[in-house]
Amino acid sequence: DTGVSQDPRHKITKRGQNVTFRCDPISEHNRLYWYRQTLGQGPEFLTYFQNEAQLEKSRLLSDRFSAERPKGSFSTLEIQRTEQGDSAMYLCASSFPPRTSDNEQFFGPGTRLTVL
Amino acid sequence: AQSVAQPEDQVNVAEGNPLTVKCTYSVSGNPYLFWYVQYPNRGLQFLLKYITGDNLVKGSYGFEAEFNKSQTSFHLKKPSALVSDSALYFCAVRDMRNYGGSQGNLIFGKGTKLSVKP
């Protein structure tokens, strides 16, 4: 399967613990996005990378959140000192740069985080 | 402010009937519009996009969407619904606030649940 993959698919943690999620994009894509989706809502943008550079972070990304893409391939999203409000589905997407014609984003299956 | 509105939380259709899922948008400049579908416990799957050109865009699984600039709408349509089309549908627009949209991140509507009954 050459699509976007995410690991783990589900994560249950206790409040205050740290969690880390991984995303492996489609190999030819140099853009990688993270979104968060809560129940009954559409995905909301968190941050994006072009190759290894993190170029934009939304205001949703508090100081407890950090994302990396060290070699321009896979990315990790870490949440420190988790709170119950962090419970959501975390989606990763990848694409070619938006100025190309073939620029739609392809999404992974998501990581569902539950903070108890 | 840039936004996408999907006015219907749920659309119910009988199998074989045509379906329409509505979407309106608000964005500065020319919009880049997308439709995605989400099945339970799965990520979003791309259906179709409008960047420029013909107002009627054809996509995957027999879906199409009509771009209407005067009404700022991008409704999703299918001539004959299937039970397997039952899912959550999201309309999205590219965020054009910074760098002329070169960020590429999407602004999504809240989604519309489509239910197709046999």
gemmi code that builds the backbone of each chain (N, CA, C; Angstrom):
import gemmi

chains = {
    "A": [
        ("ASP", (0.842, -1.186, 0.000), (0.000, 0.000, 0.000), (0.887, 1.249, 0.000)),
        ("THR", (0.702, 2.114, -0.968), (1.584, 3.271, -1.090), (0.906, 4.537, -0.593)),
        ("GLY", (-0.158, 4.421, 0.192), (-0.839, 5.594, 0.708), (-0.156, 6.131, 1.941)),
        ("VAL", (-0.814, 7.112, 2.573), (-0.306, 7.700, 3.807), (-0.639, 6.757, 4.956)),
        ("SER", (0.356, 6.494, 5.794), (0.119, 5.616, 6.943), (0.372, 6.366, 8.237)),
        ("GLN", (-0.355, 5.982, 9.270), (-0.207, 6.611, 10.578), (-0.145, 5.533, 11.650)),
        ("ASP", (0.622, 5.822, 12.680), (0.796, 4.860, 13.761), (0.947, 5.589, 15.095)),
        ("PRO", (0.254, 5.141, 16.158), (-0.715, 4.054, 16.158), (-2.062, 4.500, 15.611)),
        ("ARG", (-2.980, 3.578, 15.447), (-4.323, 3.939, 15.013), (-5.156, 4.435, 16.182)),
        ("HIS", (-4.880, 3.889, 17.343), (-5.607, 4.285, 18.548), (-4.604, 4.443, 19.678)),
        ("LYS", (-4.860, 5.447, 20.544), (-4.011, 5.655, 21.703), (-4.890, 6.117, 22.851)),
        ("ILE", (-4.816, 5.390, 23.960), (-5.509, 5.788, 25.175), (-4.446, 6.120, 26.200)),
        ("THR", (-4.553, 7.271, 26.814), (-3.556, 7.697, 27.771), (-4.222, 8.415, 28.938)),
        ("LYS", (-3.481, 8.555, 30.003), (-3.987, 9.283, 31.161), (-3.561, 10.732, 31.073)),
        ("ARG", (-4.376, 11.577, 31.604), (-4.082, 13.006, 31.619), (-2.705, 13.259, 32.223)),
        ("GLY", (-1.945, 14.098, 31.561), (-0.612, 14.432, 32.040), (0.514, 13.651, 31.381)),
        ("GLN", (0.163, 12.578, 30.692), (1.181, 11.784, 30.007), (1.533, 12.415, 28.663)),
        ("ASN", (2.683, 12.036, 28.149), (3.108, 12.479, 26.818), (2.788, 11.393, 25.794)),
        ("VAL", (2.410, 11.810, 24.597), (2.151, 10.849, 23.524), (2.843, 11.331, 22.249)),
        ("THR", (3.186, 10.384, 21.405), (3.816, 10.706, 20.120), (3.159, 9.880, 19.029)),
        ("PHE", (2.834, 10.550, 17.931), (2.232, 9.891, 16.775), (3.194, 10.007, 15.592)),
        ("ARG", (3.099, 9.020, 14.705), (3.954, 9.019, 13.525), (3.112, 9.030, 12.262)),
        ("CYS", (3.615, 9.719, 11.246), (2.978, 9.740, 9.928), (4.029, 9.449, 8.868)),
        ("ASP", (3.720, 8.527, 7.987), (4.565, 8.263, 6.816), (3.798, 8.692, 5.574)),
        ("PRO", (4.265, 9.742, 4.899), (3.522, 10.248, 3.734), (3.792, 9.417, 2.492)),
        ("ILE", (3.082, 9.747, 1.425), (3.392, 9.170, 0.121), (4.788, 9.653, -0.267)),
        ("SER", (5.618, 8.752, -0.739), (7.053, 9.022, -0.842), (7.395, 10.198, -1.760)),
        ("GLU", (6.641, 10.421, -2.823), (6.983, 11.505, -3.752), (6.523, 12.874, -3.256)),
        ("HIS", (5.695, 12.909, -2.212), (5.131, 14.171, -1.741), (6.102, 14.892, -0.817)),
        ("ASN", (6.329, 16.172, -1.080), (7.211, 16.905, -0.172), (6.442, 17.767, 0.824)),
        ("ARG", (5.126, 17.857, 0.678), (4.303, 18.583, 1.635), (3.654, 17.590, 2.596)),
        ("LEU", (3.653, 17.923, 3.871), (3.020, 17.080, 4.880), (2.253, 17.978, 5.833)),
        ("TYR", (1.001, 17.630, 6.091), (0.107, 18.429, 6.922), (-0.366, 17.606, 8.107)),
        ("TRP", (-0.614, 18.262, 9.219), (-1.301, 17.664, 10.362), (-2.597, 18.440, 10.598)),
        ("TYR", (-3.679, 17.658, 10.826), (-4.976, 18.221, 11.158), (-5.508, 17.523, 12.411)),
        ("ARG", (-6.451, 18.180, 13.078), (-7.139, 17.575, 14.201), (-8.635, 17.609, 13.919)),
        ("GLN", (-9.294, 16.484, 14.205), (-10.734, 16.394, 13.966), (-11.423, 15.933, 15.238)),
        ("THR", (-12.323, 16.758, 15.741), (-13.121, 16.381, 16.896), (-14.507, 15.946, 16.426)),
        ("LEU", (-15.219, 15.286, 17.314), (-16.504, 14.684, 16.957), (-17.479, 15.733, 16.426)),
        ("GLY", (-18.033, 15.470, 15.276), (-19.021, 16.369, 14.702), (-18.451, 17.580, 13.992)),
        ("GLN", (-17.144, 17.608, 13.840), (-16.498, 18.743, 13.171), (-15.654, 18.268, 11.998)),
        ("GLY", (-15.359, 19.184, 11.116), (-14.414, 18.878, 10.067), (-12.988, 19.017, 10.582)),
        ("PRO", (-12.031, 18.475, 9.867), (-10.631, 18.612, 10.281), (-10.208, 20.075, 10.375)),
        ("GLU", (-9.337, 20.360, 11.358), (-8.794, 21.705, 11.532), (-7.278, 21.639, 11.394)),
        ("PHE", (-6.743, 22.565, 10.632), (-5.314, 22.595, 10.339), (-4.494, 22.863, 11.595)),
        ("LEU", (-3.415, 22.092, 11.755), (-2.491, 22.314, 12.863), (-1.161, 22.889, 12.381)),
        ("THR", (-0.516, 22.196, 11.430), (0.801, 22.617, 10.980), (1.134, 21.918, 9.673)),
        ("TYR", (2.157, 22.453, 8.968), (2.578, 21.760, 7.763), (4.076, 21.907, 7.547)),
        ("PHE", (4.615, 20.982, 6.779), (6.036, 20.931, 6.434), (6.189, 20.926, 4.917)),
        ("GLN", (7.224, 21.578, 4.472), (7.706, 21.362, 3.120), (9.098, 20.780, 3.282)),
        ("ASN", (9.252, 19.544, 2.834), (10.458, 18.769, 3.139), (10.630, 18.760, 4.656)),
        ("GLU", (11.793, 19.151, 5.173), (11.995, 19.071, 6.618), (11.633, 20.368, 7.340)),
        ("ALA", (11.283, 21.407, 6.596), (11.009, 22.708, 7.195), (9.543, 22.838, 7.611)),
        ("GLN", (9.340, 23.193, 8.876), (7.981, 23.465, 9.369), (7.687, 24.923, 9.065)),
        ("LEU", (6.762, 25.180, 8.156), (6.558, 26.514, 7.619), (5.392, 27.269, 8.248)),
        ("GLU", (4.471, 26.584, 8.878), (3.328, 27.292, 9.440), (2.751, 26.472, 10.582)),
        ("LYS", (2.338, 27.168, 11.633), (1.651, 26.531, 12.754), (0.400, 27.324, 13.058)),
        ("SER", (-0.713, 26.648, 13.244), (-1.944, 27.367, 13.572), (-1.974, 27.694, 15.057)),
        ("ARG", (-2.898, 28.570, 15.412), (-3.031, 28.942, 16.821), (-3.547, 27.777, 17.669)),
        ("LEU", (-4.077, 26.746, 16.991), (-4.523, 25.566, 17.727), (-3.341, 24.805, 18.334)),
        ("LEU", (-2.172, 24.996, 17.761), (-1.000, 24.245, 18.197), (-0.371, 24.951, 19.388)),
        ("SER", (-0.795, 24.512, 20.590), (-0.274, 25.157, 21.799), (1.179, 24.739, 22.021)),
        ("ASP", (1.789, 25.306, 23.069), (3.186, 25.019, 23.378), (3.409, 23.564, 23.756)),
        ("ARG", (2.327, 22.869, 24.097), (2.474, 21.457, 24.474), (2.612, 20.555, 23.252)),
        ("PHE", (2.357, 21.111, 22.096), (2.422, 20.336, 20.852), (3.735, 20.658, 20.133)),
        ("SER", (4.355, 19.616, 19.608), (5.530, 19.832, 18.761), (5.526, 18.811, 17.634)),
        ("ALA", (5.922, 19.247, 16.475), (5.973, 18.367, 15.313), (7.343, 18.467, 14.672)),
        ("GLU", (7.782, 17.353, 14.126), (9.083, 17.305, 13.452), (8.969, 16.485, 12.175)),
        ("ARG", (9.867, 16.773, 11.274), (10.019, 15.963, 10.066), (11.510, 15.983, 9.727)),
        ("PRO", (12.286, 15.257, 10.505), (13.749, 15.432, 10.503), (14.452, 15.181, 9.182)),
        ("LYS", (14.005, 14.255, 8.394), (14.694, 13.964, 7.144), (13.802, 14.240, 5.947)),
        ("GLY", (12.745, 14.975, 6.161), (11.852, 15.281, 5.067), (11.016, 14.113, 4.606)),
        ("SER", (10.995, 13.046, 5.422), (10.165, 11.891, 5.036), (9.033, 11.754, 6.052)),
        ("PHE", (9.188, 10.864, 7.055), (8.128, 10.713, 8.042), (8.100, 11.905, 8.989)),
        ("SER", (6.972, 12.053, 9.685), (6.824, 13.141, 10.650), (6.297, 12.575, 11.961)),
        ("THR", (6.622, 13.258, 13.048), (6.063, 12.910, 14.349), (5.360, 14.120, 14.940)),
        ("LEU", (4.297, 13.851, 15.670), (3.562, 14.873, 16.405), (3.539, 14.444, 17.859)),
        ("GLU", (4.102, 15.262, 18.724), (4.149, 14.944, 20.139), (3.257, 15.898, 20.913)),
        ("ILE", (2.512, 15.349, 21.852), (1.717, 16.159, 22.771), (2.239, 15.895, 24.167)),
        ("GLN", (2.682, 16.937, 24.832), (3.168, 16.798, 26.201), (2.064, 17.153, 27.185)),
        ("ARG", (2.107, 16.507, 28.327), (1.152, 16.804, 29.430), (-0.277, 16.847, 28.881)),
        ("THR", (-0.695, 15.722, 28.330), (-1.997, 15.675, 27.661), (-3.129, 16.111, 28.583)),
        ("GLU", (-4.141, 16.708, 27.963), (-5.349, 17.151, 28.655), (-6.541, 16.463, 27.998)),
        ("GLN", (-7.656, 16.408, 28.711), (-8.829, 15.733, 28.160), (-9.294, 16.405, 26.870)),
        ("GLY", (-9.085, 17.692, 26.771), (-9.458, 18.416, 25.558), (-8.635, 18.053, 24.341)),
        ("ASP", (-7.553, 17.307, 24.554), (-6.738, 16.877, 23.415), (-7.335, 15.649, 22.730)),
        ("SER", (-8.333, 15.047, 23.331), (-8.970, 13.870, 22.745), (-9.567, 14.238, 21.392)),
        ("ALA", (-9.134, 13.538, 20.365), (-9.541, 13.857, 18.994), (-8.932, 12.822, 18.065)),
        ("MET", (-9.278, 12.954, 16.792), (-8.612, 12.194, 15.744), (-7.543, 13.101, 15.139)),
        ("TYR", (-6.326, 12.609, 15.069), (-5.233, 13.384, 14.484), (-4.924, 12.817, 13.106)),
        ("LEU", (-5.112, 13.659, 12.110), (-4.973, 13.243, 10.717), (-3.718, 13.832, 10.105)),
        ("CYS", (-3.072, 13.022, 9.307), (-1.911, 13.454, 8.548), (-2.277, 13.397, 7.069)),
        ("ALA", (-1.775, 14.342, 6.306), (-2.012, 14.350, 4.866), (-0.733, 14.741, 4.153)),
        ("SER", (-0.584, 14.299, 2.921), (0.582, 14.718, 2.140), (0.145, 15.108, 0.739)),
        ("SER", (0.988, 15.902, 0.094), (0.661, 16.361, -1.256), (1.920, 16.855, -1.943)),
        ("PHE", (1.789, 17.103, -3.244), (2.775, 17.889, -3.954), (2.563, 19.347, -3.571)),
        ("PRO", (3.516, 20.239, -3.893), (3.307, 21.654, -3.588), (2.044, 22.168, -4.249)),
        ("PRO", (1.310, 23.071, -3.631), (0.001, 23.486, -4.135), (0.046, 24.206, -5.466)),
        ("ARG", (1.176, 24.628, -5.936), (1.201, 25.317, -7.235), (1.223, 24.339, -8.405)),
        ("THR", (1.409, 23.079, -8.114), (1.322, 22.097, -9.195), (-0.140, 21.734, -9.419)),
        ("SER", (-0.435, 21.196, -10.587), (-1.826, 20.877, -10.897), (-2.320, 19.670, -10.102)),
        ("ASP", (-1.414, 18.773, -9.782), (-1.782, 17.536, -9.095), (-1.515, 17.730, -7.615)),
        ("ASN", (-2.337, 18.510, -6.932), (-1.961, 18.975, -5.607), (-2.957, 18.648, -4.512)),
        ("GLU", (-3.886, 17.741, -4.797), (-4.827, 17.405, -3.736), (-4.092, 16.675, -2.612)),
        ("GLN", (-4.640, 16.783, -1.437), (-4.039, 16.165, -0.271), (-4.604, 14.762, -0.087)),
        ("PHE", (-3.705, 13.850, 0.238), (-4.088, 12.469, 0.518), (-3.931, 12.230, 2.017)),
        ("PHE", (-4.998, 11.735, 2.617), (-5.034, 11.603, 4.064), (-4.740, 10.185, 4.514)),
        ("GLY", (-4.109, 10.087, 5.675), (-3.950, 8.807, 6.330), (-5.201, 8.446, 7.110)),
        ("PRO", (-5.205, 7.248, 7.734), (-6.387, 6.793, 8.461), (-6.599, 7.492, 9.794)),
        ("GLY", (-5.586, 8.211, 10.265), (-5.734, 8.943, 11.511), (-5.301, 8.161, 12.737)),
        ("THR", (-4.972, 8.904, 13.777), (-4.719, 8.334, 15.104), (-5.775, 8.901, 16.046)),
        ("ARG", (-6.561, 8.002, 16.625), (-7.596, 8.447, 17.561), (-7.017, 8.464, 18.969)),
        ("LEU", (-6.956, 9.652, 19.558), (-6.409, 9.828, 20.906), (-7.551, 9.999, 21.905)),
        ("THR", (-7.503, 9.209, 22.967), (-8.437, 9.359, 24.081), (-7.636, 9.629, 25.341)),
        ("VAL", (-7.912, 10.757, 25.966), (-7.222, 11.128, 27.203), (-8.204, 10.965, 28.362)),
        ("LEU", (-7.845, 10.079, 29.275), (-8.738, 9.781, 30.407), (-8.495, 10.705, 31.588)),
    ],
    "B": [
        ("ALA", (-13.697, 36.681, 6.821), (-13.011, 35.450, 7.220), (-13.325, 34.356, 6.221)),
        ("GLN", (-12.343, 33.540, 5.970), (-12.540, 32.429, 5.049), (-13.278, 31.307, 5.753)),
        ("SER", (-14.226, 30.714, 5.070), (-15.009, 29.661, 5.712), (-15.714, 28.811, 4.678)),
        ("VAL", (-16.169, 27.672, 5.138), (-16.977, 26.763, 4.333), (-18.195, 26.392, 5.158)),
        ("ALA", (-19.349, 26.409, 4.533), (-20.585, 26.052, 5.225), (-21.250, 24.883, 4.527)),
        ("GLN", (-21.611, 23.902, 5.310), (-22.415, 22.788, 4.816), (-23.713, 22.846, 5.618)),
        ("PRO", (-24.768, 23.382, 5.017), (-25.963, 23.727, 5.784), (-26.761, 22.540, 6.303)),
        ("GLU", (-26.524, 21.378, 5.742), (-27.283, 20.187, 6.158), (-26.394, 19.252, 6.958)),
        ("ASP", (-26.839, 18.909, 8.178), (-26.087, 17.931, 8.958), (-26.250, 16.536, 8.359)),
        ("GLN", (-27.444, 16.284, 7.794), (-27.711, 14.963, 7.249), (-28.592, 15.083, 6.014)),
        ("VAL", (-28.325, 14.224, 5.052), (-29.135, 14.115, 3.844), (-29.557, 12.659, 3.701)),
        ("ASN", (-30.859, 12.465, 3.521), (-31.392, 11.110, 3.350), (-31.910, 10.958, 1.933)),
        ("VAL", (-31.509, 9.882, 1.283), (-31.885, 9.647, -0.115), (-32.208, 8.172, -0.291)),
        ("ALA", (-33.161, 7.890, -1.143), (-33.451, 6.502, -1.500), (-32.504, 6.044, -2.597)),
        ("GLU", (-32.106, 4.799, -2.515), (-31.202, 4.251, -3.530), (-31.797, 4.424, -4.921)),
        ("GLY", (-30.942, 4.856, -5.854), (-31.399, 5.068, -7.224), (-31.832, 6.498, -7.511)),
        ("ASN", (-32.107, 7.257, -6.468), (-32.491, 8.668, -6.645), (-31.255, 9.545, -6.742)),
        ("PRO", (-31.414, 10.712, -7.356), (-30.284, 11.641, -7.381), (-30.034, 12.227, -5.995)),
        ("LEU", (-28.769, 12.577, -5.748), (-28.437, 13.188, -4.467), (-27.685, 14.499, -4.675)),
        ("THR", (-27.878, 15.407, -3.732), (-27.137, 16.668, -3.707), (-26.710, 16.936, -2.283)),
        ("VAL", (-25.438, 17.236, -2.099), (-24.916, 17.665, -0.806), (-24.406, 19.089, -0.996)),
        ("LYS", (-24.923, 20.005, -0.206), (-24.686, 21.422, -0.446), (-23.440, 21.941, 0.255)),
        ("CYS", (-22.801, 22.919, -0.392), (-21.621, 23.565, 0.167), (-21.571, 24.999, -0.338)),
        ("THR", (-21.371, 25.941, 0.557), (-21.094, 27.324, 0.164), (-19.791, 27.749, 0.817)),
        ("TYR", (-19.137, 28.719, 0.219), (-17.812, 29.099, 0.689), (-17.683, 30.613, 0.766)),
        ("SER", (-16.705, 31.035, 1.518), (-16.339, 32.448, 1.590), (-14.820, 32.504, 1.611)),
        ("VAL", (-14.237, 33.078, 0.560), (-12.778, 33.135, 0.465), (-12.384, 34.329, -0.386)),
        ("SER", (-11.247, 34.902, -0.095), (-10.759, 36.016, -0.912), (-10.125, 35.475, -2.174)),
        ("GLY", (-10.388, 36.104, -3.283), (-9.807, 35.662, -4.539), (-10.523, 34.451, -5.121)),
        ("ASN", (-9.880, 33.831, -6.094), (-10.472, 32.659, -6.739), (-10.324, 31.442, -5.833)),
        ("PRO", (-11.397, 30.727, -5.631), (-11.339, 29.595, -4.684), (-10.793, 28.335, -5.327)),
        ("TYR", (-10.077, 27.569, -4.514), (-9.714, 26.192, -4.857), (-10.583, 25.304, -3.954)),
        ("LEU", (-11.460, 24.513, -4.548), (-12.481, 23.795, -3.793), (-12.313, 22.297, -3.919)),
        ("PHE", (-12.651, 21.593, -2.862), (-12.443, 20.146, -2.805), (-13.641, 19.478, -2.113)),
        ("TRP", (-13.878, 18.234, -2.488), (-14.788, 17.362, -1.750), (-14.032, 16.104, -1.341)),
        ("TYR", (-14.262, 15.723, -0.074), (-13.699, 14.493, 0.473), (-14.831, 13.672, 1.087)),
        ("VAL", (-14.632, 12.353, 1.146), (-15.580, 11.462, 1.795), (-14.854, 10.703, 2.904)),
        ("GLN", (-15.563, 10.481, 3.999), (-14.974, 9.763, 5.132), (-15.893, 8.625, 5.544)),
        ("TYR", (-15.364, 7.413, 5.466), (-16.087, 6.251, 5.941), (-15.717, 6.003, 7.403)),
        ("PRO", (-16.549, 5.294, 8.169), (-16.277, 5.093, 9.600), (-14.882, 4.543, 9.863)),
        ("ASN", (-14.202, 5.164, 10.827), (-12.870, 4.722, 11.263), (-11.834, 4.740, 10.140)),
        ("ARG", (-12.049, 5.606, 9.177), (-11.078, 5.721, 8.090), (-10.773, 7.183, 7.819)),
        ("GLY", (-9.663, 7.417, 7.149), (-9.295, 8.781, 6.798), (-10.146, 9.321, 5.671)),
        ("LEU", (-9.888, 10.554, 5.309), (-10.634, 11.202, 4.234), (-10.118, 10.739, 2.878)),
        ("GLN", (-11.052, 10.483, 1.975), (-10.686, 10.116, 0.608), (-11.075, 11.253, -0.334)),
        ("PHE", (-10.161, 11.618, -1.195), (-10.389, 12.685, -2.159), (-11.414, 12.245, -3.198)),
        ("LEU", (-12.400, 13.119, -3.476), (-13.405, 12.838, -4.499), (-13.179, 13.659, -5.759)),
        ("LEU", (-13.040, 14.975, -5.586), (-12.872, 15.849, -6.744), (-12.437, 17.227, -6.285)),
        ("LYS", (-12.007, 18.033, -7.272), (-11.554, 19.389, -6.976), (-11.927, 20.325, -8.117)),
        ("TYR", (-12.078, 21.591, -7.765), (-12.213, 22.651, -8.742), (-11.071, 23.634, -8.531)),
        ("ILE", (-10.291, 23.819, -9.586), (-9.219, 24.816, -9.544), (-9.527, 25.938, -10.521)),
        ("THR", (-9.829, 25.566, -11.736), (-10.185, 26.510, -12.776), (-10.825, 25.721, -13.911)),
        ("GLY", (-11.421, 26.428, -14.875), (-11.953, 25.729, -16.036), (-13.440, 25.486, -15.935)),
        ("ASP", (-13.895, 24.356, -16.443), (-15.319, 24.037, -16.486), (-15.933, 24.064, -15.095)),
        ("ASN", (-17.133, 24.623, -15.022), (-17.800, 24.712, -13.718), (-18.280, 23.361, -13.218)),
        ("LEU", (-18.494, 22.416, -14.127), (-18.912, 21.075, -13.729), (-17.686, 20.176, -13.670)),
        ("VAL", (-17.410, 19.676, -12.489), (-16.231, 18.857, -12.265), (-16.667, 17.421, -12.003)),
        ("LYS", (-16.037, 16.493, -12.691), (-16.350, 15.081, -12.468), (-15.264, 14.443, -11.619)),
        ("GLY", (-15.706, 13.545, -10.709), (-14.748, 12.938, -9.807), (-14.921, 11.441, -9.703)),
        ("SER", (-14.482, 10.923, -8.569), (-14.483, 9.475, -8.341), (-15.891, 8.978, -8.034)),
        ("TYR", (-16.110, 7.664, -8.290), (-17.332, 6.948, -7.907), (-18.596, 7.576, -8.491)),
        ("GLY", (-18.509, 8.260, -9.622), (-19.677, 8.832, -10.266), (-20.132, 10.163, -9.707)),
        ("PHE", (-19.379, 10.726, -8.776), (-19.733, 12.028, -8.220), (-19.285, 13.164, -9.135)),
        ("GLU", (-20.013, 14.251, -9.061), (-19.647, 15.476, -9.753), (-20.040, 16.657, -8.869)),
        ("ALA", (-19.482, 17.802, -9.170), (-19.805, 19.006, -8.401), (-19.866, 20.182, -9.352)),
        ("GLU", (-20.747, 21.109, -9.028), (-20.933, 22.287, -9.869), (-20.487, 23.531, -9.128)),
        ("PHE", (-19.518, 24.212, -9.699), (-19.027, 25.471, -9.145), (-19.901, 26.606, -9.645)),
        ("ASN", (-20.414, 27.414, -8.722), (-21.248, 28.554, -9.076), (-20.675, 29.783, -8.383)),
        ("LYS", (-19.994, 30.608, -9.160), (-19.290, 31.750, -8.562), (-20.261, 32.781, -7.992)),
        ("SER", (-21.347, 33.033, -8.695), (-22.284, 34.066, -8.237), (-22.965, 33.666, -6.928)),
        ("GLN", (-23.192, 32.384, -6.751), (-23.813, 31.911, -5.519), (-22.791, 31.400, -4.511)),
        ("THR", (-21.536, 31.502, -4.833), (-20.428, 30.993, -3.996), (-20.748, 29.601, -3.476)),
        ("SER", (-21.128, 28.720, -4.406), (-21.494, 27.363, -4.010), (-20.695, 26.339, -4.788)),
        ("PHE", (-20.615, 25.158, -4.217), (-19.900, 24.043, -4.845), (-20.600, 22.769, -4.386)),
        ("HIS", (-21.815, 22.553, -4.898), (-22.633, 21.429, -4.460), (-22.176, 20.117, -5.087)),
        ("LEU", (-22.180, 19.081, -4.281), (-21.811, 17.736, -4.738), (-23.068, 17.013, -5.215)),
        ("LYS", (-22.946, 16.308, -6.345), (-24.116, 15.649, -6.905), (-23.766, 14.252, -7.419)),
        ("LYS", (-24.802, 13.434, -7.493), (-24.667, 12.123, -8.124), (-26.024, 11.752, -8.697)),
        ("PRO", (-26.095, 11.329, -9.945), (-27.387, 11.073, -10.588), (-28.189, 9.934, -9.939)),
        ("SER", (-27.487, 8.912, -9.442), (-28.179, 7.751, -8.900), (-27.410, 7.247, -7.683)),
        ("ALA", (-28.010, 7.404, -6.502), (-27.305, 7.072, -5.267), (-27.260, 5.563, -5.032)),
        ("LEU", (-26.171, 5.138, -4.391), (-26.000, 3.747, -3.979), (-25.967, 3.674, -2.454)),
        ("VAL", (-26.381, 2.544, -1.914), (-26.314, 2.369, -0.462), (-24.876, 2.539, 0.019)),
        ("SER", (-23.931, 2.102, -0.792), (-22.511, 2.193, -0.423), (-21.989, 3.626, -0.420)),
        ("ASP", (-22.779, 4.579, -0.901), (-22.380, 5.996, -0.829), (-22.608, 6.574, 0.566)),
        ("SER", (-23.282, 5.855, 1.427), (-23.545, 6.340, 2.781), (-22.229, 6.578, 3.506)),
        ("ALA", (-22.015, 7.809, 3.914), (-20.746, 8.199, 4.541), (-20.857, 9.663, 4.959)),
        ("LEU", (-19.739, 10.182, 5.447), (-19.646, 11.587, 5.840), (-18.901, 12.337, 4.742)),
        ("TYR", (-19.470, 13.430, 4.272), (-18.896, 14.180, 3.161), (-18.459, 15.558, 3.629)),
        ("PHE", (-17.243, 15.911, 3.239), (-16.677, 17.193, 3.643), (-16.327, 18.025, 2.417)),
        ("CYS", (-16.762, 19.266, 2.463), (-16.355, 20.265, 1.481), (-15.194, 21.054, 2.080)),
        ("ALA", (-14.243, 21.460, 1.262), (-13.089, 22.196, 1.768), (-12.633, 23.226, 0.749)),
        ("VAL", (-12.027, 24.282, 1.258), (-11.456, 25.324, 0.404), (-10.031, 25.570, 0.857)),
        ("ARG", (-9.169, 25.860, -0.096), (-7.785, 26.143, 0.287), (-7.713, 27.488, 0.974)),
        ("ASP", (-6.946, 27.557, 2.068), (-6.728, 28.803, 2.799), (-5.864, 29.729, 1.956)),
        ("MET", (-6.417, 30.871, 1.595), (-5.703, 31.803, 0.719), (-5.160, 32.998, 1.479)),
        ("ARG", (-5.193, 32.951, 2.820), (-4.832, 34.147, 3.575), (-3.365, 34.497, 3.463)),
        ("ASN", (-2.514, 33.480, 3.402), (-1.075, 33.748, 3.400), (-0.432, 33.211, 2.132)),
        ("TYR", (0.526, 33.942, 1.627), (1.357, 33.502, 0.511), (0.529, 33.118, -0.702)),
        ("GLY", (-0.619, 33.776, -0.886), (-1.459, 33.484, -2.039), (-1.952, 32.057, -2.069)),
        ("GLY", (-2.070, 31.459, -0.904), (-2.563, 30.091, -0.851), (-1.480, 29.049, -1.006)),
        ("SER", (-0.225, 29.475, -1.012), (0.830, 28.486, -1.238), (1.060, 27.602, -0.032)),
        ("GLN", (0.473, 27.999, 1.123), (0.526, 27.067, 2.252), (-0.150, 25.769, 1.885)),
        ("GLY", (-1.305, 25.896, 1.255), (-2.008, 24.702, 0.803), (-2.930, 24.084, 1.812)),
        ("ASN", (-2.931, 24.567, 3.068), (-3.809, 23.887, 4.018), (-5.264, 24.166, 3.693)),
        ("LEU", (-6.112, 23.226, 4.081), (-7.526, 23.289, 3.739), (-8.363, 23.738, 4.923)),
        ("ILE", (-9.437, 24.450, 4.608), (-10.453, 24.815, 5.586), (-11.677, 23.966, 5.274)),
        ("PHE", (-12.110, 23.189, 6.239), (-13.191, 22.225, 6.017), (-14.507, 22.720, 6.588)),
        ("GLY", (-15.600, 22.272, 5.962), (-16.912, 22.409, 6.566), (-17.083, 21.371, 7.662)),
        ("LYS", (-18.236, 21.422, 8.325), (-18.477, 20.507, 9.444), (-18.840, 19.091, 8.988)),
        ("GLY", (-19.146, 18.958, 7.719), (-19.491, 17.654, 7.196), (-20.992, 17.439, 7.101)),
        ("THR", (-21.381, 16.614, 6.148), (-22.775, 16.217, 5.958), (-22.834, 14.701, 5.914)),
        ("LYS", (-23.677, 14.142, 6.758), (-23.832, 12.690, 6.764), (-24.857, 12.302, 5.706)),
        ("LEU", (-24.430, 11.506, 4.757), (-25.317, 11.029, 3.705), (-25.780, 9.631, 4.051)),
        ("SER", (-27.089, 9.442, 4.048), (-27.667, 8.131, 4.315), (-28.505, 7.721, 3.110)),
        ("VAL", (-28.120, 6.623, 2.488), (-28.849, 6.110, 1.321), (-29.534, 4.816, 1.731)),
        ("LYS", (-30.855, 4.821, 1.650), (-31.638, 3.665, 2.055), (-32.026, 2.816, 0.846)),
        ("PRO", (-32.042, 1.495, 1.012), (-32.409, 0.609, -0.107), (-33.867, 0.825, -0.513)),
    ],
}
model = gemmi.Model(1)
for chain_id, residues in chains.items():
    chain = gemmi.Chain(chain_id)
    for i, (resn, *xyz) in enumerate(residues, 1):
        res = gemmi.Residue()
        res.name, res.seqid = resn, gemmi.SeqId(i, " ")
        for name, pos in zip(("N", "CA", "C"), xyz):
            atom = gemmi.Atom()
            atom.name, atom.element = name, gemmi.Element(name[0])
            atom.pos, atom.b_iso = gemmi.Position(*pos), 0.0
            res.add_atom(atom)
        chain.add_residue(res)
    model.add_chain(chain)
structure = gemmi.Structure()
structure.add_model(model)
structure.setup_entities()
